[in-house]
Amino acid sequence: MLQNLTYELSVLSKSVQHKNLSAAAAHVGLSQPQLSRLVAKIEGELGVVLLDRSARRKSGWTPLALDLATVFTRGLGRLHSEIVSLTEQRELTELRIGTLEGLSQIAMSFVDQCFSKLGMKQIQLDILDFKDLDPQFMSGNLDLVFTVRPPSKQKYNHLIEVGYQQMEKIETNKSIHVVSPFELTSLDRKELGDSDHIFVSNSLSLRSQWLKEHGGTGILPTDARKGRGKGHYSVYLIGSDLISPKQWASITDVIL
């Protein structure tokens, strides 16, 4: 049961550091509804109550939530120490990389460099959106991720800024909004309400094609570029703790 809640418990351990659900959501990289569903999943699986929903203003954490987070964090610390000792000198010959679709070009260039300069045997590159990229990395299913937003506010041992990306607003038809699932949950509902239609797709290429062929209102990212650009979104490469410090140094030499 608990092995299926690793990601959820890791988020809970960070969330309880903030006094209520709304404050926590702003610091763990999730919307309040997403965090609420995550907490409800833990409650359902373990048969416990983690949120005092009877609070007058905002839901507060129960003492059990604080205790559960403490136990998880303590166990995670022991696990981290053991993993570091095992992987200190070990170098991975295969990598699992996740990237946002708008960062695919810089990710593919990185893969090519890993093959030619680092001698990697096999690399799997998956294009994911925010709702899948973050939990896949946090749960340990990805070794590296290219993203414009770290999965949480925690401090990462392996994180570098590798480039920048600009967002371009397209507005050829105000009657239809073209958005990603992530944008659908984060955009102002009033703004979406002004449209007669909303086209939602997790594929950047489909959204781009729709705007080109049918028109609409939407935001498309430009191709990511290396270096720094004023006023643009930063592009990050984040690595898991399974990557040794020596191998991370080699990876940063390739990407920078």
C-alpha positions as CSV (number, residue, x, y, z in Angstrom):
1,M,0.0,0.0,0.0
2,L,2.7,2.5,1.1
3,Q,4.8,1.9,-2.0
4,N,2.0,3.4,-4.1
5,L,1.9,6.5,-1.9
6,T,5.6,7.5,-2.1
7,Y,5.0,10.6,-4.2
8,E,1.9,11.7,-2.2
9,L,3.7,11.3,1.1
10,S,6.7,13.3,-0.1
11,V,4.4,16.1,-1.1
12,L,2.6,15.9,2.3
13,S,5.9,16.1,4.1
14,K,6.5,19.5,2.4
15,S,3.0,20.7,2.7
16,V,2.6,20.4,6.4
17,Q,5.4,23.0,6.8
18,H,2.7,25.5,5.8
19,K,-0.3,26.1,8.1
20,N,-3.1,25.3,5.7
21,L,-3.9,23.8,2.3
22,S,-3.9,27.0,0.3
23,A,-0.6,28.2,1.7
24,A,1.0,24.8,1.1
25,A,-0.2,24.6,-2.6
26,A,1.7,27.7,-3.4
27,H,4.9,26.1,-2.2
28,V,4.8,22.6,-3.6
29,G,4.1,23.4,-7.2
30,L,0.5,22.2,-7.3
31,S,-2.9,23.9,-7.5
32,Q,-5.1,23.8,-4.4
33,P,-7.5,21.3,-6.0
34,Q,-4.6,19.0,-7.1
35,L,-3.2,19.1,-3.5
36,S,-6.6,18.5,-2.1
37,R,-7.1,15.4,-4.3
38,L,-3.6,14.1,-3.3
39,V,-4.3,14.5,0.4
40,A,-7.7,12.8,-0.1
41,K,-6.0,9.8,-1.8
42,I,-3.7,9.3,1.3
43,E,-6.7,9.6,3.6
44,G,-8.6,7.0,1.6
45,E,-5.7,4.5,1.3
46,L,-4.7,4.7,5.0
47,G,-8.2,5.4,6.5
48,V,-7.1,8.5,8.3
49,V,-8.0,12.2,8.5
50,L,-5.1,14.6,7.6
51,L,-7.1,17.8,7.1
52,D,-9.4,19.4,9.7
53,R,-12.0,20.6,7.2
54,S,-14.2,22.1,10.0
55,A,-11.8,25.0,10.4
56,R,-13.7,28.3,10.0
57,R,-11.5,30.0,7.4
58,K,-9.1,27.5,5.8
59,S,-8.6,23.7,6.3
60,G,-5.8,23.0,8.8
61,W,-3.6,20.0,9.3
62,T,-4.4,17.4,11.9
63,P,-1.8,16.2,14.5
64,L,-1.8,12.9,12.6
65,A,-0.7,14.6,9.4
66,L,2.2,16.2,11.2
67,D,3.3,12.9,12.7
68,L,2.9,11.0,9.4
69,A,5.1,13.7,7.6
70,T,7.7,13.4,10.4
71,V,7.9,9.6,10.1
72,F,8.1,9.8,6.3
73,T,10.8,12.4,6.3
74,R,12.9,10.6,8.9
75,G,12.7,7.4,6.9
76,L,13.5,9.3,3.7
77,G,16.6,10.7,5.3
78,R,17.9,7.3,6.1
79,L,17.1,6.0,2.6
80,H,18.9,9.0,1.1
81,S,22.1,8.3,3.1
82,E,22.1,4.7,2.0
83,I,21.5,5.6,-1.7
84,V,24.3,8.2,-1.7
85,S,26.7,5.6,-0.2
86,L,25.8,3.1,-2.9
87,T,25.9,5.5,-5.9
88,E,28.8,7.7,-5.0
89,Q,31.1,6.1,-7.5
90,R,28.6,4.4,-9.7
91,E,27.9,5.8,-13.2
92,L,24.6,5.1,-15.0
93,T,25.0,3.6,-18.5
94,E,21.3,4.1,-19.3
95,L,19.2,7.3,-18.7
96,R,15.5,7.9,-18.5
97,I,14.8,11.6,-19.4
98,G,11.5,13.5,-19.3
99,T,10.9,16.8,-21.0
100,L,8.2,19.2,-21.8
101,E,7.3,19.2,-25.4
102,G,8.4,22.8,-25.9
103,L,11.9,21.8,-24.7
104,S,12.2,18.7,-27.0
105,Q,14.9,20.3,-29.3
106,I,17.3,21.1,-26.5
107,A,16.6,17.7,-24.9
108,M,17.4,15.8,-28.2
109,S,20.6,17.8,-28.6
110,F,21.6,16.8,-25.1
111,V,20.8,13.1,-25.8
112,D,23.1,13.3,-28.9
113,Q,25.9,14.7,-26.8
114,C,25.4,12.0,-24.2
115,F,25.8,9.3,-26.9
116,S,28.9,10.9,-28.5
117,K,30.7,12.3,-25.5
118,L,29.6,10.3,-22.5
119,G,29.3,6.9,-24.3
120,M,25.8,6.2,-22.9
121,K,24.4,2.9,-24.0
122,Q,20.7,3.7,-24.0
123,I,18.6,6.8,-23.4
124,Q,14.8,6.9,-23.2
125,L,13.3,10.4,-23.8
126,D,9.7,10.9,-23.0
127,I,7.6,14.0,-23.7
128,L,5.3,14.7,-20.8
129,D,3.2,17.6,-19.6
130,F,3.5,19.2,-16.1
131,K,0.9,16.9,-14.5
132,D,2.9,13.8,-15.4
133,L,6.5,15.2,-15.5
134,D,6.5,16.3,-11.9
135,P,5.2,13.2,-10.2
136,Q,7.2,10.9,-12.5
137,F,10.4,12.6,-11.4
138,M,9.4,12.9,-7.8
139,S,8.6,9.2,-7.6
140,G,12.0,8.2,-9.1
141,N,10.8,7.0,-12.6
142,L,13.0,9.6,-14.3
143,D,16.7,10.3,-13.9
144,L,16.7,13.7,-15.6
145,V,14.0,16.3,-16.5
146,F,14.0,19.4,-18.7
147,T,11.5,21.8,-17.3
148,V,10.8,25.5,-16.8
149,R,9.5,24.9,-13.3
150,P,11.1,22.8,-10.6
151,P,8.7,20.1,-9.4
152,S,8.6,21.6,-5.8
153,K,10.3,24.2,-3.7
154,Q,12.7,21.7,-2.2
155,K,16.5,22.2,-2.7
156,Y,17.9,19.9,-5.4
157,N,21.5,18.6,-5.3
158,H,21.5,18.4,-9.1
159,L,20.0,21.5,-10.8
160,I,21.4,23.8,-13.4
161,E,19.9,26.5,-15.6
162,V,20.7,25.5,-19.2
163,G,18.7,27.9,-21.3
164,Y,15.7,30.1,-21.7
165,Q,12.3,30.1,-23.5
166,Q,9.9,32.8,-24.6
167,M,6.1,32.5,-24.6
168,E,4.3,33.9,-27.6
169,K,0.6,34.9,-27.4
170,I,-1.5,34.1,-30.4
171,E,-4.8,36.0,-30.7
172,T,-6.4,35.5,-34.1
173,N,-9.9,34.5,-32.9
174,K,-11.2,35.5,-29.4
175,S,-14.2,33.1,-29.6
176,I,-12.0,30.0,-29.0
177,H,-9.3,29.4,-26.4
178,V,-6.6,26.9,-27.1
179,V,-4.9,25.6,-23.9
180,S,-3.0,22.7,-22.4
181,P,-4.5,20.8,-19.4
182,F,-2.1,22.6,-17.1
183,E,-3.2,26.0,-18.5
184,L,-6.9,25.0,-18.1
185,T,-6.4,24.6,-14.3
186,S,-4.3,27.7,-13.9
187,L,-5.9,30.4,-16.2
188,D,-8.4,32.9,-14.9
189,R,-11.8,31.3,-15.3
190,K,-13.2,34.7,-16.3
191,E,-10.7,34.8,-19.1
192,L,-11.8,31.4,-20.4
193,G,-15.5,32.3,-19.8
194,D,-15.2,35.0,-22.5
195,S,-14.7,32.3,-25.1
196,D,-17.5,30.4,-26.9
197,H,-15.3,27.3,-27.2
198,I,-12.2,25.8,-25.4
199,F,-9.9,23.4,-27.2
200,V,-7.7,21.4,-24.8
201,S,-4.8,19.2,-25.8
202,N,-1.6,18.0,-24.1
203,S,0.1,18.1,-27.5
204,L,2.0,21.3,-28.2
205,S,2.1,20.4,-31.9
206,L,-1.6,19.9,-32.1
207,R,-2.3,23.2,-30.3
208,S,0.1,25.0,-32.7
209,Q,-1.5,23.3,-35.7
210,W,-5.0,24.3,-34.5
211,L,-4.0,28.0,-34.1
212,K,-2.4,28.0,-37.5
213,E,-5.3,26.4,-39.3
214,H,-8.4,27.4,-37.4
215,G,-7.2,30.4,-35.3
216,G,-7.9,31.1,-31.7
217,T,-6.3,32.6,-28.6
218,G,-3.5,30.7,-26.9
219,I,0.1,30.8,-25.7
220,L,2.8,28.9,-27.5
221,P,6.4,28.5,-26.3
222,T,9.3,29.2,-28.7
223,D,12.1,26.7,-29.1
224,A,14.4,26.7,-26.1
225,R,17.8,28.2,-26.5
226,K,21.0,27.8,-24.5
227,G,22.3,30.7,-22.4
228,R,20.3,33.4,-20.6
229,G,17.7,35.7,-22.0
230,K,16.3,38.7,-20.2
231,G,12.6,38.5,-19.6
232,H,12.3,34.8,-20.7
233,Y,11.4,31.7,-18.8
234,S,14.5,29.8,-17.5
235,V,15.0,26.2,-18.6
236,Y,16.3,23.8,-16.0
237,L,17.9,20.4,-16.1
238,I,17.3,18.6,-12.9
239,G,18.9,15.2,-11.9
240,S,17.9,12.6,-9.4
241,D,20.1,11.8,-6.4
242,L,20.9,8.4,-8.1
243,I,23.3,10.2,-10.3
244,S,26.7,10.4,-8.7
245,P,28.4,13.8,-8.2
246,K,31.1,12.7,-10.7
247,Q,28.6,11.8,-13.4
248,W,26.6,15.0,-12.8
249,A,29.8,17.0,-13.4
250,S,30.2,15.2,-16.8
251,I,26.5,15.8,-17.6
252,T,26.8,19.5,-16.9
253,D,29.9,19.7,-19.1
254,V,27.9,18.3,-22.0
255,I,24.9,20.5,-21.6
256,L,26.6,23.9,-20.9
